[in-house]
Amino acid sequence: MRLLLDTHIYLWYLAASRNLPKSVLNRIEIADVVYISAASIWEAGIKIKQGRLHADSKDLVAGIASSGFMELPMTATHGALASSLPDHHRDPFDRMLIAQAMSEPLKLLTSDKMLRRYSDLVEII
């Protein structure tokens, strides 16, 4: 199983948050590959700068490798698909994650129920 974690799921994983159900944690731990998108690091960096997230971007980047995850870069193909998606959800970071999940393909784990409208690859935790 190949997973892509949305930004909240990744942050919850790093923080060992109770918001991350044990069943989801188990799925992450047994997955063949877990990806973290560059879009998630970008989104977190913006929230850090706005004071809405207390973290260090460098730690979030380092957490990818230390967790055994893989970095997923954004490509032109991802960008083209993200821009062509229906307007179910306007958040550009979520749209990029959906496009990446659909392009690769990867199962996107998220807590955002609105994203389910895009693809069967989106799984709500």
N, C-alpha and C positions, 0 to 999 in steps of 0.2 A: 504494500500500500504506500502511495506517495502522497504526502500531505503538504499543504500550504497553510500556514497559520496566519490569521489576520492579526493586526497590530495588538488588539486587546488580548487575544489569546497568548501571543508571544510575551507580552508584558506580564500577564498573570503567571505564565510558566516560569519566567525568570524570578519573579517575586515569591514563588511557591504560594500563590494566593488561594484562598478558600473559594474564590469565584470560579476556579477551574475544577469541574467535577472530576472525581477520581477515575471514572470510566474514560473520560477524555484524556487525562494524564496517561492512563494505561495505553490508549491508542497511539498517543504520541511516542511513547517509549518503545512500542513494538513495531512502529512503522518502518518500512524499508528505508525511506528517505523523508526528512522533514525539511521544508524550505521556508526561509524567511525572505520576503521581498525587500529589495532596496526601497520600494515605496513605503514600507512600514517604518524603516529607519528615518526616512525623510519626514513622514508624518509625525513621528515621535519628536524629531528635532524641532519641528515647528511648534509643537505643543510645549516643549521644554522652553523655547525662547519666549513663548507667550505666558509662561508661568503656570500653565495648566497641567504640567507633568513634571514631577520631581525625579529626574534621572540624569544620567550623563550619556550623551550620544556615543561616546567612545566605549562605554561599558555595554551599551546595547549591541554595538558592532562586535565587540569581543565575545559577547554572550552567544552569538551564532555558533562560532567554532567551539567554544567551551561546552556548549550543549550537545555537540555532535550534529548540529544542523548544517544545512547548506545555504549559501547566499544565492538568491534568485535575482539576477540583474533585470532591468527593464529594457526591452528591445523595441525597435520600430514596429515590429509585428504586434507586440502587446499594445503599444500606443495607438495603432490604427484600429485595433479591435475595441479598445476602451472608448475611443471617440465615436464608434458606430453603435454602441450598445443603446438599447431603449432607455428612456429617462425615468426608470423606476426609482432611481437613487442618484442624487447629483454629487455625492462626495467623490472627488477625483481619485482619492487614494483607494477607496473601496472599488471603484470602477476599474482601476488598474489591477487590483488583486483578482477581480472576477475575470478580466481579460487574460491574465497570466494563467489562472486555473483552467480556463477554457482552451488556451493555446497549447499548454504543455502535454497533456491534461494532468491536472492535480485535483485532489479533493480539498476544497477550501473549508477550513473549520472557522466558524465565526459565531458570535452571539447576536448578530444583527439579522433579525427575521426578514427585513425588507430585501436582503440580498438573495433569498431563496427563489425569488421570481425570475432570476436570470438563468439558472442552470441547475440540473440535477447534481452537478459537481459541488454545489454549495450545501454544506451540512451545518445546521444550526445546533449548537450545543445547549 
